[in-house]
């Protein structure tokens, strides 16, 4: 019954109430993959749609000749939807991803990673129309973070490192990167403002990008969420999972990893550079008793919180790509299966 429900979800806009994300398609796919019953999936759909806003009819004002001209224009969503629906039909969904992902990846943090995530879930669900919606959403909310040459070094240079987590920890000493979060801002606006800080580009260039960078970025995002249990950091974890799903369509893997690093760095700065867990703290995950996955999945399926559903599914998927114990801990914590005292202890940084 998943396909008809996804079709029904596409009757509604990807956003509502001035910028909140419609998570229904991702939640439906996650619930289905985690073994939710048809009745549970139907009930979640009915409850969730009460707050959504109708989608516009697909437009025709954007084509191959001008598709780059309106990137980041929220009002262009309908025209981008029509364009990408036609492109998916003309090229196939996967070919459309290979064609348009390189340009869109510059705005990977758009709308707090949600367009990236929706596109990736279209791939997970093998649903070309979901992919078209994800690409249209991504294009209309495209938000490239500032790029440019590193400034002349007046202060001490930032030592290069091939480990994003270690580099983030070192950046806690960089006063020029200090940032005061604004709780009234949407997440992507916080990321853009954090990326406008002095020496941001210097910090970007301090990461030595290689073929292992992408896996290290996933781990850095997971450690940031482990340390903070912050709502914005949660989107870093789900965003890096989505980025992994879409990595097969990147024409230049290292350039793609650099854009992802730019987004993770901006997220870290937007959270005002929290301390990350040290190796000893993370090592406790190897000994700490954790619920088994069956219990975690059951708790997630029963949850009415779309972020719990999505994060637990992400962690399940990411265990297959490494760092399984860490992701299992994050999933159990988000599902409410760990005592709060234990969670606070585990999340403390050295």
LUMSEDO-89132 format. One line per 3 residues: number of its first residue (from 1); for each residue z, x, y of N, C-alpha, C, O, CB. Coordinates in steps of 0.2 Angstrom, whole numbers. Atoms other than C-alpha are relative to their C-alpha. Glycine has a CB too. Layout:
// residues N
NUM) Z X Y Z X Y Z X Y Z X Y Z X Y ~ ...
// end
This chain:
// residues 350
1) 0 4 -6 0 0 0 0 4 6 0 2 12 6 -5 0 ~ 0 -4 -5 0 15 11 -6 0 5 -5 -1 11 1 8 -2 ~ 6 0 -4 -18 14 18 0 -6 5 -1 -5 10 -6 0 -4
4) 0 6 -5 -16 -4 25 5 1 5 4 -1 11 1 -6 -4 ~ -5 -1 -5 0 1 33 -2 5 5 0 4 11 7 1 -3 ~ 2 -5 -5 -7 16 41 -5 -3 5 -6 -2 11 -3 6 -3
7) 5 4 -4 -22 5 47 4 -5 5 2 -5 11 -4 -4 -4 ~ -4 4 -4 -9 -7 54 3 4 6 3 2 12 5 -4 -4 ~ -3 -4 -5 0 7 63 -5 2 5 -3 3 11 3 6 -3
10) 5 -2 -5 -16 12 72 -2 -5 5 -6 -4 9 -6 3 -4 ~ 1 5 -5 -16 -4 81 4 1 6 4 -3 11 1 -7 -3 ~ -5 -1 -6 -3 3 92 -1 7 2 -3 12 -1 8 0 -3
13) 1 -7 -3 -3 18 104 4 5 -3 10 4 -5 1 -1 8 ~ -4 -6 2 3 35 99 6 1 4 11 4 2 -4 6 0 ~ -6 0 -4 16 33 113 2 -6 3 -2 -11 3 -1 5 6
16) -3 6 -3 27 20 121 5 2 5 8 7 5 2 -5 -6 ~ -5 -1 -5 39 18 135 0 6 4 4 10 5 7 0 -3 ~ 1 -6 -5 32 32 146 0 6 -3 2 11 0 5 -1 5
19) 1 -7 3 30 46 134 4 1 -7 4 6 -10 3 5 4 ~ -4 0 7 41 42 118 -6 0 -5 -11 -4 -5 5 -5 -1 ~ 5 -1 5 31 46 102 1 -6 -5 6 -7 -7 0 7 -3
22) 0 4 5 26 33 90 0 4 -7 -5 7 -9 -6 -5 0 ~ -1 -4 6 32 41 73 -2 -4 -6 -2 -1 -11 7 2 0 ~ 1 4 6 27 27 62 -5 3 -5 -3 3 -11 -2 -7 2
25) 4 -3 5 12 35 53 3 6 -4 2 6 -10 -7 2 3 ~ -3 -6 3 21 51 50 6 -2 -5 7 0 -11 3 5 5 ~ -6 3 5 37 41 43 -3 -3 -6 0 -3 -11 4 -4 5
28) 3 3 6 26 31 32 -2 4 -5 -1 4 -11 -6 -5 2 ~ 2 -5 5 18 46 24 6 3 -3 6 4 -9 -5 5 3 ~ -5 -3 3 34 54 22 4 -4 -5 6 -2 -10 5 3 6
31) -4 5 4 43 39 15 -4 -1 -7 -1 0 -12 1 -7 3 ~ 5 1 6 28 37 2 1 6 -4 2 6 -10 -7 -1 2 ~ 0 -7 4 29 56 -3 7 1 -2 8 4 -7 -2 5 5
34) -7 -1 3 48 55 -5 2 -5 -5 8 -6 -7 5 0 6 ~ -1 5 5 47 40 -17 3 -6 2 6 -10 -2 5 3 -5 ~ -3 7 -2 52 25 -6 -4 -5 -4 -10 -5 -5 -1 0 8
37) 3 5 3 49 9 -14 -5 -4 5 -4 -3 11 5 -5 -2 ~ 4 3 -4 35 -2 -7 4 -5 5 2 -6 11 -5 -4 -4 ~ -4 5 -4 48 -15 -1 3 4 6 4 2 12 5 -3 -4
40) -3 -4 -5 57 -1 9 -5 2 5 -4 2 11 3 6 -3 ~ 5 -2 -5 41 5 17 -2 -5 4 -3 -5 10 -6 3 -4 ~ 2 6 -4 36 -12 22 5 -2 5 4 -4 11 -1 -6 -5
43) -5 2 -4 53 -16 29 1 5 6 2 3 12 7 0 -4 ~ 0 -5 -5 53 1 39 -6 -2 5 -4 -1 11 0 7 -3 ~ 6 2 -4 36 -4 46 1 -6 5 0 -5 11 -6 -1 -4
46) -1 6 -4 41 -21 52 5 1 5 4 -1 11 2 -6 -5 ~ -6 -1 -5 57 -15 60 -3 5 6 -1 4 12 6 3 -3 ~ 2 -5 -5 48 0 69 -5 -3 5 -5 -1 11 -3 6 -4
49) 6 3 -4 33 -10 76 3 -4 6 -1 -6 10 -5 -3 -4 ~ -2 4 -5 44 -21 86 0 3 7 0 -1 12 7 -2 -1 ~ 0 -3 -6 45 -8 100 -6 3 2 -7 6 8 5 5 0
52) 6 -3 -2 27 -2 100 -4 -3 5 -3 -9 6 -4 2 -6 ~ 5 2 -4 13 -4 112 -7 0 -2 -9 5 -6 0 4 7 ~ 7 0 3 -5 -9 108 -4 5 2 -4 8 7 -3 -7 2
55) 5 -6 -1 -18 4 106 -6 -3 4 -8 -9 4 -2 3 -6 ~ 6 2 -3 -33 3 118 -6 0 -5 -6 3 -10 -2 4 6 ~ 7 0 3 -51 0 112 -3 7 1 -2 10 6 -5 -6 2
58) 3 -6 -1 -60 16 108 -5 0 6 -9 -5 6 -3 3 -6 ~ 5 -1 -5 -70 22 123 -6 4 -2 -7 7 -7 3 3 6 ~ 6 -3 1 -87 30 125 -2 5 5 -8 8 6 -6 -5 -1
61) 2 -4 -6 -86 41 141 0 7 -2 -2 11 2 5 -2 6 ~ 0 -7 1 -83 57 132 -4 2 -6 -5 -2 -11 8 2 -2 ~ 4 -3 6 -95 67 121 0 7 0 4 10 3 -8 -3 2
64) 0 -7 2 -99 84 115 -1 4 7 1 10 7 -5 2 -5 ~ 1 -3 -6 -105 89 132 5 1 5 6 6 9 -6 -3 4 ~ -5 0 -5 -90 85 142 7 -1 -3 12 -2 1 -1 -6 5
67) -7 1 3 -75 84 130 5 5 2 11 3 2 -1 1 -8 ~ -5 -4 -2 -66 99 137 2 -2 7 7 1 10 -3 7 0 ~ -1 1 -7 -67 92 155 7 -4 1 9 -3 7 -6 -3 3
70) -5 5 -1 -53 79 153 6 2 -4 11 -2 -5 -2 -7 -1 ~ -5 -2 4 -41 89 142 7 -1 4 7 1 10 0 7 -3 ~ -6 1 -3 -23 84 146 1 -6 5 6 -7 8 2 6 5
73) 0 6 -4 -28 68 155 2 -6 -4 -1 -8 -9 -7 -1 3 ~ -2 5 5 -17 55 147 -4 -7 0 -5 -10 -5 7 -2 2 ~ 4 6 -1 -28 41 154 -6 0 -4 -10 -5 -5 -1 -2 7
76) 6 -1 3 -42 48 144 1 -1 -8 -4 0 -12 -3 7 1 ~ -2 0 7 -34 44 127 -6 -5 -3 -8 -3 -9 7 -3 -1 ~ 5 5 3 -46 29 123 -7 3 -1 -10 2 -6 -1 -6 5
79) 6 -3 1 -61 39 127 0 6 -5 -5 7 -9 -3 3 7 ~ -1 -5 6 -55 54 116 0 -3 -6 -2 -1 -11 6 4 2 ~ -1 4 7 -51 41 102 -7 -1 -2 -9 0 -8 4 -6 1
82) 7 2 2 -69 35 102 -4 6 -1 -8 6 -6 -4 -3 6 ~ 4 -6 2 -76 53 103 2 3 -7 -2 5 -11 2 5 6 ~ -2 -4 6 -66 60 89 -1 -5 -6 -2 -2 -12 8 2 0
85) 2 5 6 -69 44 78 -7 1 -2 -9 2 -7 1 -7 2 ~ 7 -1 1 -87 47 80 -1 7 -3 -6 8 -7 -4 0 7 ~ 0 -7 2 -85 66 77 2 1 -7 -1 4 -11 4 5 4
88) -3 0 7 -75 63 61 -5 -3 -5 -6 -1 -10 7 -4 -1 ~ 6 3 4 -89 52 55 -6 4 -1 -9 4 -6 -2 -7 3 ~ 6 -5 0 -103 64 60 1 6 -4 -3 8 -8 -2 1 7
91) -1 -7 3 -95 80 53 4 0 -6 4 5 -10 3 4 5 ~ -6 1 5 -81 74 41 6 3 4 5 6 8 -2 4 -7 ~ -6 -2 -4 -63 76 46 1 7 0 3 10 5 6 -4 -4
94) -2 -7 0 -61 94 40 -5 4 4 -2 9 7 0 2 -8 ~ 4 -4 -4 -76 100 48 1 -1 8 1 3 12 -8 -2 -1 ~ -3 2 -6 -70 91 64 6 5 2 6 7 8 1 -7 1
97) -6 -5 -2 -54 101 63 -2 7 1 0 10 5 5 -1 -6 ~ 3 -7 -1 -63 117 61 -3 1 6 -3 7 9 -4 2 -6 ~ 3 0 -6 -73 113 76 4 0 6 3 4 11 -5 -5 0
100) -4 1 -6 -60 108 88 7 3 0 10 3 5 1 -8 1 ~ -6 -3 0 -44 116 82 1 6 5 6 7 8 2 1 -7 ~ -1 -6 -4 -47 133 90 1 -2 8 6 2 11 -6 4 0
103) -1 2 -7 -48 125 108 7 -4 1 10 -2 5 -6 -4 3 ~ -6 4 0 -34 112 105 6 4 -1 11 3 2 0 -6 -4 ~ -6 -3 2 -22 125 98 3 4 6 9 6 6 -2 5 -5
106) -3 -2 -6 -20 132 116 5 -4 3 10 -2 6 -5 2 5 ~ -5 5 -2 -10 116 119 4 -2 -5 5 -8 -6 -4 -5 4 ~ -3 2 6 -1 116 103 7 -3 1 9 -7 -3 1 6 -4
109) -7 3 -1 16 111 111 -1 -6 4 4 -9 6 4 5 5 ~ 1 6 -4 8 96 120 5 -6 -3 5 -6 -9 -7 -2 -1 ~ -4 6 2 20 81 119 5 2 -5 6 -2 -10 -5 -6 -2
112) -5 -3 5 33 91 110 -2 0 -7 1 -1 -12 6 -5 0 ~ 3 -1 6 22 95 96 -3 -6 -4 -5 -5 -9 5 4 -5 ~ 1 6 4 19 77 91 -8 -1 -1 -9 -3 -7 2 -6 4
115) 7 1 2 0 77 92 -2 5 -6 -6 3 -10 -5 1 6 ~ 0 -5 6 0 93 81 2 -3 -6 -1 -3 -11 3 6 2 ~ -3 3 6 11 84 69 -4 -6 -2 -5 -7 -9 8 -2 2
118) 4 6 2 1 68 69 -6 2 -4 -8 -1 -9 -1 -5 5 ~ 6 -2 3 -15 77 65 2 3 -7 -2 2 -11 -3 6 5 ~ -1 -3 7 -7 87 51 2 -5 -5 0 -5 -11 6 5 1
121) -1 6 5 0 71 43 -6 -3 -2 -6 -6 -7 6 -5 3 ~ 6 3 2 -17 64 43 -3 4 -5 -6 2 -10 -5 0 6 ~ 2 -4 5 -22 79 33 4 -1 -7 1 -1 -12 0 8 2
124) -4 1 6 -7 77 21 -2 -7 -3 -2 -7 -9 8 0 3 ~ 1 7 3 -11 58 19 -8 0 -2 -10 -6 -4 2 -5 5 ~ 7 0 2 -30 63 17 -3 -7 3 -7 -10 0 -1 0 -7
127) 2 6 -3 -34 49 30 -4 3 6 -1 5 11 6 -4 2 ~ 4 -3 -6 -49 54 42 2 -4 6 1 -1 12 -7 -1 -2 ~ -2 4 -6 -44 40 54 6 2 3 7 2 10 0 -7 -1
130) -6 -3 -3 -27 47 56 -1 7 3 2 8 9 5 1 -5 ~ 2 -6 -3 -35 64 59 -3 -1 7 -2 3 12 -4 4 -4 ~ 4 2 -7 -46 56 73 5 -2 5 5 1 11 -5 -5 -1
133) -5 2 -5 -31 48 81 4 6 2 6 7 8 5 -5 -3 ~ -4 -6 -1 -21 65 80 -4 4 5 -1 7 10 2 3 -6 ~ 4 -4 -4 -35 74 88 -1 -3 7 -1 1 12 -7 2 -3
136) 0 4 -6 -37 61 102 6 1 4 6 2 10 -2 -7 -1 ~ -6 0 -3 -19 61 106 1 7 2 4 8 8 6 -2 -6 ~ 0 -7 -2 -19 80 106 -4 2 6 -1 5 11 -2 5 -6
139) 4 -1 -6 -33 81 118 2 -3 7 2 0 12 -8 -2 -1 ~ -3 4 -6 -26 68 130 6 3 3 8 2 9 0 -7 -1 ~ -7 -3 -3 -9 77 131 0 7 0 5 10 0 5 -3 -5
142) 1 -8 0 -16 95 130 4 3 5 3 1 11 -7 2 0 ~ -5 -3 -5 -3 106 139 0 8 -2 5 10 -5 7 -3 0 ~ 0 -8 1 -8 125 138 6 3 4 7 1 10 -6 3 2
145) -5 -4 -4 7 136 142 -3 6 4 -8 8 2 6 2 -5 ~ 3 -5 -4 4 149 155 -2 6 -4 2 8 -8 5 2 6 ~ 2 -6 3 -6 164 150 -2 5 6 -4 2 11 -6 -1 -5
148) 2 -5 -5 -10 180 159 2 7 -2 6 7 -6 2 -2 7 ~ -2 -6 1 -8 198 160 8 1 1 10 -2 6 -4 5 4 ~ -7 -2 -2 10 205 159 1 3 7 -4 7 9 3 4 -6
151) -1 -3 -7 17 209 176 2 8 -1 4 10 -6 5 -4 4 ~ -2 -7 0 20 227 181 7 0 -1 11 -3 1 -2 3 7 ~ -7 -1 2 36 233 173 4 3 6 3 9 7 0 4 -6
154) -4 -2 -5 49 235 186 7 1 -4 10 7 -4 2 -4 6 ~ -6 -1 5 64 232 174 -2 3 -6 -8 5 -7 3 -7 -1 ~ 2 -3 7 65 240 157 -5 -4 -4 -4 -10 -4 6 2 -3
157) 4 4 4 51 235 146 3 -3 -6 9 -1 -8 -6 5 -3 ~ -3 3 6 54 223 132 -3 3 -6 -9 4 -7 -2 -8 0 ~ 3 -4 6 53 233 116 -3 -5 -5 -1 -10 -6 6 3 -4
160) 4 4 4 40 227 104 4 -1 -7 8 3 -9 -7 3 -1 ~ -3 2 7 45 219 87 -5 -4 -4 -8 -8 -1 7 -3 1 ~ 4 4 4 36 211 73 4 -6 -3 1 -10 -7 -3 4 -6
163) -4 5 2 50 199 69 2 -5 6 6 -3 10 7 3 -3 ~ -2 4 -6 51 184 81 7 -2 1 9 -2 6 -4 -7 -1 ~ -7 1 -1 69 180 77 4 6 3 8 5 7 3 -2 -7
166) -3 -6 -3 74 198 81 -2 0 7 3 2 12 -2 6 -4 ~ 2 0 -7 64 197 97 3 -5 4 5 -3 10 -8 0 0 ~ -4 5 -3 72 181 102 7 2 2 9 1 7 0 -7 -4
169) -7 -2 -1 89 188 100 0 5 5 5 5 9 3 3 -7 ~ 0 -5 -6 84 203 111 -1 -3 7 2 0 11 -5 5 -2 ~ 2 3 -6 78 192 124 6 -4 4 6 -6 10 -5 -5 0
172) -6 3 -3 96 185 127 2 5 6 6 2 10 5 -1 -5 ~ -2 -5 -5 98 201 138 -4 0 6 -3 3 11 1 7 -3 ~ 4 0 -5 84 197 149 1 -5 5 0 -11 4 -8 -1 -3
175) -2 5 -5 91 189 165 -6 -4 3 -5 -10 5 4 3 5 ~ 6 3 -3 73 185 171 -2 -6 -4 -6 -10 -1 -5 5 1 ~ 2 5 4 71 173 157 5 -6 0 4 -11 -4 -2 2 -7
178) -5 5 0 86 163 161 -3 -7 2 -7 -7 6 6 2 4 ~ 3 7 -2 83 144 162 5 -5 -1 9 -5 -5 -6 -2 -5 ~ -5 5 0 93 129 166 -3 -6 -2 -7 -9 2 3 -1 7
181) 3 6 3 88 114 155 1 -6 5 7 -7 8 2 -1 -7 ~ 0 7 -3 85 97 163 0 -5 -5 -5 -7 -7 -6 -1 6 ~ 0 5 5 91 83 152 -5 -6 1 -6 -10 -3 7 -2 -1
184) 4 6 -2 80 71 161 -8 1 -1 -12 -3 -1 1 -2 8 ~ 7 -2 1 64 80 157 -2 -1 -7 2 -1 -12 -2 7 2 ~ 3 1 7 53 76 142 -1 8 -3 -1 12 1 -7 -3 0
187) -1 -7 3 53 91 130 -6 4 2 -5 10 4 0 -1 -8 ~ 6 -4 -2 35 97 134 0 2 7 -2 8 8 -7 -4 -2 ~ -1 -3 -7 39 98 152 5 5 1 4 10 5 2 -6 5
190) -5 -5 0 54 108 149 -3 7 -3 -2 12 0 6 -1 -5 ~ 3 -6 3 43 120 138 -5 3 6 -5 9 6 -4 -2 -6 ~ 5 -3 -5 30 122 152 4 3 6 2 8 8 -4 -6 3
193) -4 -3 -5 44 125 165 3 7 -2 3 12 1 5 -4 3 ~ -3 -6 2 52 138 154 -5 6 -1 -3 11 0 3 -1 -7 ~ 5 -5 1 36 147 151 -3 2 7 -6 7 7 -6 -3 -4
196) 2 -3 -7 33 149 170 5 5 2 5 7 8 0 -6 5 ~ -5 -5 -2 48 160 170 -3 7 1 -8 9 -3 6 0 -5 ~ 2 -7 -1 46 178 176 0 4 -7 5 3 -11 4 4 5
199) 0 -4 6 42 190 162 -2 -4 -7 -1 -1 -12 6 4 -1 ~ 1 4 6 37 176 150 -6 3 -4 -6 4 -10 -2 -7 2 ~ 6 -3 4 20 184 146 2 7 -3 -1 9 -8 -6 1 5
202) -2 -6 3 28 201 144 4 -1 -7 3 3 -11 5 4 5 ~ -3 2 6 39 193 131 -5 -2 -6 -4 0 -11 6 -5 1 ~ 5 2 4 24 185 123 -3 6 -3 -4 7 -10 -5 -4 3
205) 4 -6 3 15 202 121 5 5 -3 2 9 -7 -3 3 6 ~ -5 -4 4 31 210 114 0 -1 -7 2 3 -11 7 -1 3 ~ 0 1 8 28 202 97 -6 3 -2 -12 2 0 0 -8 -1
208) 6 -3 4 17 212 86 -2 -5 -5 1 -6 -10 3 7 -4 ~ 3 6 4 6 199 78 -4 3 -6 -8 7 -5 -4 -5 4 ~ 3 -3 6 1 203 60 -1 -6 -5 0 -12 -3 3 6 -3
211) 2 5 5 -4 193 44 7 -3 -2 6 -9 -5 -3 3 -6 ~ -6 3 2 15 189 41 3 -4 6 9 -7 5 5 6 -2 ~ -4 3 -6 19 183 59 1 -8 -1 6 -10 1 -4 1 6
214) -1 7 0 16 165 55 6 -2 -5 10 -7 -3 -6 -4 -3 ~ -6 2 5 29 164 40 6 2 4 11 -2 4 -1 4 -6 ~ -6 -2 -4 41 173 52 2 -5 5 7 -6 7 -1 7 2
217) -1 5 -5 38 160 65 4 -6 -2 8 -9 1 -6 -1 4 ~ -3 6 3 42 146 54 8 2 -2 12 -3 0 -3 -1 -7 ~ -7 -2 1 59 155 49 3 0 7 9 -2 7 0 7 -4
220) -4 0 -6 63 158 67 1 -7 3 7 -8 6 -4 4 6 ~ -1 7 -2 61 140 71 5 -4 -4 9 -7 -1 -7 -4 0 ~ -6 3 4 72 135 57 7 3 2 11 -1 2 -2 2 -8
223) -6 -3 -2 85 147 62 3 -3 7 8 -3 8 -1 8 1 ~ -2 3 -7 85 140 80 3 -7 -1 8 -9 2 -7 0 4 ~ -3 6 1 88 123 73 6 0 -4 11 -4 -3 -5 -5 -4
226) -6 -1 4 101 129 61 6 2 5 11 -1 5 -1 6 -5 ~ -5 -2 -5 110 137 76 2 -6 5 8 -6 7 -2 6 4 ~ -1 5 -5 109 122 88 1 -7 -2 4 -11 1 -6 1 5
229) 0 7 2 106 106 78 -3 -4 6 -1 -10 7 7 -2 -2 ~ 2 3 -6 97 102 94 -7 -4 -1 -11 -3 -5 -2 5 6 ~ 6 4 0 84 88 96 -7 3 1 -12 2 -3 1 -7 4
232) 6 -4 -2 71 99 104 -2 5 -6 -7 6 -8 1 3 6 ~ 1 -5 5 74 112 91 -3 -3 -7 -7 0 -11 6 4 -2 ~ 2 4 6 71 99 77 -8 0 0 -11 1 -5 3 -7 0
235) 7 1 -1 53 97 84 -3 7 -1 -9 7 -3 -2 -2 6 ~ 2 -6 2 51 116 82 -1 1 -7 -6 4 -10 4 6 3 ~ 0 -1 8 54 115 63 -6 -5 -2 -10 -2 -6 6 -2 -3
238) 5 4 2 43 100 61 -7 2 3 -12 1 -1 1 -8 2 ~ 6 -2 -3 30 107 73 -3 6 -4 -9 7 -5 1 2 7 ~ 2 -6 4 29 124 63 -3 -2 -7 -7 1 -10 5 5 -1
241) 2 3 6 27 114 47 -7 -3 1 -12 -1 -3 5 -6 -3 ~ 7 2 -1 12 105 54 -5 5 2 -10 5 0 1 -5 7 ~ 4 -6 -2 5 121 61 -2 3 -7 -8 6 -7 3 5 4
244) 1 -3 6 6 128 43 -6 -4 -4 -11 -2 -6 6 0 -5 ~ 5 4 4 -4 113 36 -7 1 4 -12 0 0 2 -8 1 ~ 6 0 -4 -17 115 50 -3 7 0 -9 8 2 0 -3 7
247) 2 -7 0 -18 134 48 -7 2 -3 -10 6 -1 5 5 -2 ~ 7 -1 3 -33 133 36 -6 -1 4 -11 1 3 0 -4 -6 ~ 6 1 -4 -44 127 50 0 4 6 -4 3 10 1 -8 2
250) 0 -5 -5 -40 141 62 -5 5 -1 -5 8 -6 7 3 1 ~ 6 -5 1 -55 152 65 3 7 1 0 12 -2 -5 -1 5 ~ -3 -7 -2 -44 167 71 8 -1 -2 12 -3 3 -1 2 7
253) -7 2 1 -27 166 62 5 4 4 11 1 6 2 3 -7 ~ -4 -4 -5 -19 180 73 1 -3 7 6 -4 10 -2 7 0 ~ 0 3 -7 -24 171 89 4 -7 -1 7 -9 4 -7 -2 2
256) -4 6 2 -17 155 81 7 1 0 11 -3 3 -3 -4 -6 ~ -7 -2 1 -1 163 77 3 2 7 9 1 9 1 6 -5 ~ -2 -2 -7 0 170 95 2 -6 4 7 -7 8 -5 4 4
259) -2 6 -3 -1 152 102 6 -3 -2 10 -6 1 -6 -5 -1 ~ -6 3 3 12 146 90 6 4 3 12 1 4 0 0 -7 ~ -5 -4 -3 23 161 96 2 -2 7 8 -2 9 -1 7 -1
262) -1 2 -7 21 156 114 4 -6 0 8 -7 5 -7 -1 3 ~ -4 7 0 27 138 110 7 1 -3 12 -2 0 -4 -5 -5 ~ -7 -1 2 42 144 100 4 4 5 10 2 6 0 4 -7
265) -4 -4 -5 47 157 113 2 -5 6 7 -5 9 -5 5 3 ~ -1 5 -6 45 143 127 6 -5 -2 10 -7 2 -6 -4 2 ~ -5 4 2 56 132 116 7 3 0 12 0 2 -1 -3 -7
268) -6 -4 0 69 145 114 3 1 7 9 0 9 -1 7 -3 ~ -3 0 -7 70 148 133 2 -6 3 7 -7 7 -6 3 4 ~ -2 7 -2 70 129 136 7 -2 -2 11 -6 1 -5 -5 -2
271) -7 1 2 86 129 126 5 5 3 11 5 1 0 0 -8 ~ -4 -5 -3 93 143 137 3 5 -5 8 8 -4 6 -3 3 ~ -1 -5 4 92 156 124 7 0 -4 11 5 -4 0 7 4
274) -7 1 4 106 151 111 0 6 -5 -5 9 -6 0 -6 -4 ~ -1 -5 5 113 164 99 -3 -2 -6 -1 -8 -8 7 3 0 ~ 2 2 7 104 164 82 5 2 -5 8 7 -4 -7 3 -1
277) -4 -2 5 113 165 66 -2 7 -2 -8 9 -3 0 -5 -6 ~ 1 -7 2 115 183 60 -1 0 -8 0 -5 -11 6 5 2 ~ 2 0 7 110 189 43 6 -2 -5 5 -6 -10 -2 7 -2
280) -6 1 4 128 187 36 1 -8 0 3 -11 -5 6 3 2 ~ -1 7 -1 129 169 42 -5 -4 -5 -4 -8 -8 -1 -3 7 ~ 5 3 4 112 164 34 1 2 -7 -1 -2 -11 -7 3 2
283) -1 -1 7 117 173 18 5 -5 -3 5 -6 -9 3 7 -1 ~ -5 5 3 131 160 16 -4 -6 -4 -1 -9 -8 4 -2 5 ~ 4 5 3 117 148 12 -1 1 -8 -2 -4 -12 -6 -1 3
286) 1 -2 7 115 157 -5 6 -2 -4 5 -3 -10 -2 7 -1 ~ -6 2 4 133 153 -10 2 -7 1 6 -10 -3 5 5 1 ~ -2 6 -2 136 137 -1 -2 -6 -5 -8 -6 -7 -1 -2 7
289) 3 6 5 136 121 -13 -4 -5 4 -2 -7 10 6 -3 -3 ~ 5 5 -3 122 109 -8 -1 -5 -4 -2 -4 -10 -6 4 3 ~ 3 6 5 117 92 -14 -7 2 -3 -10 6 0 0 -6 5
292) 7 -1 3 102 92 -25 -5 -4 4 -3 -9 8 0 -2 -8 ~ 5 3 -4 86 86 -18 -1 -7 -1 -3 -11 3 -7 3 -2 ~ 0 7 2 87 69 -27 4 -4 5 2 -9 7 1 -1 -7
295) -5 3 -4 102 65 -17 -2 0 8 -2 -5 11 7 3 0 ~ 3 -1 -6 94 72 -1 -5 -5 2 -5 -9 7 -2 7 2 ~ 6 4 -1 78 62 -3 3 -7 0 0 -11 4 -5 1 -5
298) -3 7 0 88 46 -7 3 -2 7 2 -7 9 5 -1 -6 ~ -3 2 -6 98 47 9 -5 0 5 -5 -4 10 5 6 2 ~ 6 0 -5 82 51 19 -4 -7 0 -5 -10 5 -4 6 -1
301) 4 6 1 73 36 12 4 -6 2 1 -11 5 -2 -1 -8 ~ -4 6 -2 87 24 16 2 1 7 4 -4 10 7 0 -4 ~ -2 -1 -7 89 31 34 -5 -4 4 -11 -5 2 -1 7 2
304) 4 4 -4 82 20 48 -2 5 6 -6 3 11 3 -6 3 ~ 2 -5 -5 80 36 59 -6 4 -2 -6 8 -7 6 5 1 ~ 6 -3 2 62 42 59 1 8 0 -3 11 -3 -5 -2 5
307) -1 -7 -1 68 60 64 3 3 -7 1 8 -9 3 2 6 ~ -3 -2 7 79 61 48 -6 0 -5 -6 4 -9 6 -5 -1 ~ 6 0 6 64 55 37 -5 5 1 -6 8 -4 -3 -7 1
310) 5 -5 -1 52 67 45 3 7 -1 -1 11 -4 -3 -1 7 ~ -2 -7 1 63 82 45 2 1 -7 0 7 -10 7 1 4 ~ -1 -1 7 69 80 27 -6 1 -4 -7 5 -8 4 -6 -3
313) 6 -1 4 51 78 21 -3 7 2 -5 10 -2 -5 -6 2 ~ 3 -6 -2 46 93 31 4 6 -4 1 10 -6 1 1 8 ~ -3 -5 4 60 103 23 -1 1 -7 -2 6 -10 8 -1 1
316) 2 0 7 55 98 6 -7 3 -1 -7 7 -5 -1 -8 -2 ~ 7 -3 0 37 103 10 1 8 1 -2 12 -2 -4 -3 5 ~ -1 -7 -1 43 120 17 3 4 -5 2 10 -5 4 0 7
319) -3 -4 6 53 125 2 -5 3 -4 -4 8 -7 5 -5 -4 ~ 5 -3 4 37 127 -7 -4 6 3 -8 9 0 -5 -6 -1 ~ 4 -6 -4 31 140 6 5 5 2 4 10 6 -3 -3 6
322) -5 -5 -1 47 150 6 6 -2 4 6 -8 7 -3 6 4 ~ -6 2 -3 65 150 13 3 -6 -2 6 -10 2 -1 0 8 ~ -2 6 2 70 136 2 7 -2 1 8 -8 2 -2 -1 -8
325) -7 2 -1 88 137 3 2 -2 7 6 -7 8 5 6 -2 ~ -1 2 -7 88 137 22 -2 -7 1 1 -11 4 -4 5 4 ~ 3 7 -1 77 121 22 4 -5 -3 5 -10 -1 -7 0 -2
328) -4 5 4 87 113 9 7 -2 4 9 -7 4 2 2 -7 ~ -6 1 -4 103 116 20 -2 -5 6 2 -10 7 3 6 2 ~ 2 4 -6 94 109 35 -1 -8 -1 1 -12 2 -6 3 4
331) 2 7 2 88 93 26 7 -3 -2 8 -9 0 -4 0 -6 ~ -7 3 2 106 90 18 4 -2 7 7 -7 7 4 4 -4 ~ -4 1 -6 114 92 35 -3 -6 4 1 -10 7 0 6 5
334) 2 6 -4 102 80 44 1 -6 -4 1 -12 0 -8 1 1 ~ -1 7 4 104 67 30 7 -2 0 8 -7 -3 -3 1 -7 ~ -7 2 0 122 67 33 4 2 -6 9 -2 -7 1 -7 2
337) -3 -2 6 127 75 17 5 6 0 8 7 -6 -5 0 -6 ~ -4 -6 -1 137 90 23 6 -2 5 5 -6 10 -4 6 2 ~ -5 1 -5 154 89 31 -1 3 6 -4 9 6 7 2 -4
340) 1 -3 -6 154 92 49 3 7 1 0 11 5 2 -5 6 ~ -3 -6 -1 166 106 49 -4 6 -4 -5 11 -1 7 0 -3 ~ 4 -5 3 155 115 36 -6 2 4 -9 7 4 -1 -2 -7
343) 6 -1 -3 140 112 46 1 5 6 -3 9 8 -3 -6 2 ~ -2 -4 -6 148 119 62 1 8 -2 -2 12 2 6 -2 4 ~ -1 -7 2 153 135 53 -6 3 -2 -7 9 0 5 0 -6
346) 7 -3 2 136 138 45 -4 1 6 -8 6 6 -3 -5 -5 ~ 5 0 -6 127 135 62 3 5 5 -1 7 9 0 -6 3 ~ -2 -5 -5 138 148 71 -4 6 0 -6 8 -6 8 1 -1
349) 3 -7 0 130 164 76 4 6 1 10 5 4 -6 -1 6 ~ -4 -6 -1 136 181 75 -1 4 6 2 9 8 -2 5 -6
// end
